[in-house]
């Protein structure tokens, strides 16, 4: 079985392809030895300081929700590093500070809500095989109109237009922002065009594992009502929080539904929709939330051609 140090080496060497001339920054929000993010941050720092020219560890104040900004001091520090790794409680993946650092060329890995079990189990995977799966999915997903249904009641139409696909394959290139564990193919649907109903039956950040499936109605690219009060309050209380920001399909064979969105949204055979910020995925909306909702066994058609049925891929 891999140790934390073994997996940290995979992060640095395989996922980030670190060079000895580079500068790296670990952004942590935990100073409690009982917190798994504390230990993961320090093992990443301990391994990284022997692999690159400079490896710094900075402590940021915890944010209150996924998508919120780190402090101005942390945001400024992020601009000076080639590599940034952020094992934080809440995601800074879609924060403007992270996007600004990526525009300067930084390679960025975020790990919101990471646990030791998740780190040890869902990061040591065959990235070549997962990358090939994502490539095959991308080839099948060429088109404009996406129709997503589930037996639970989802019936949603999304439009891609000329938006790019984000291959979230765990291998981080220049100016890229990716999660670890990774495993998705995603895009930001065209603003103002999504229509239909989403039934969430697996997971969402504010409640964890969904015990009672709930409906979200989408009109003209925005959620207009939601059967989960915590999610509705979070997305309706900020400007453009109701924007349908992302559609993605999970591809990580070792991911499981555990009530942590970082891993749940990567599970093979699932898909998810996010509301709020879409800018990091090629959309036009930058706001203070990005909240994902995961649903099981989707059937997906692209321009009328079925590519996934009940979570099973048609890739031949």
Secondary structure, DSSP 8 states (H G I E B T S, - for coil): ---HHHHHHIIIIIIS---TT-EEEEEE----TTSHHHHHHHHHHHHHTTTSSEEEEEE----SSTT----HHHHHHHTT-SEEEE--SS--TTSHHHHHHHHTT-EEEE-TT--HHHHHHHSSS-HHHHHHHHHHHHHHT-SSEEEEE-TTS-EEEEE-TT---EEE-S---TT-EEESS--EEEE---TT--EEEEEE-SEETTTEE-SS-EEEEEETTEEEEES-HHHHHHHHSSTTTTBEEEEEEE-BTT---SS-HHHHTTBTTEEEEEEE--GGGT-S---S-EEEEEEES-EEEETTEEEEETTEE---
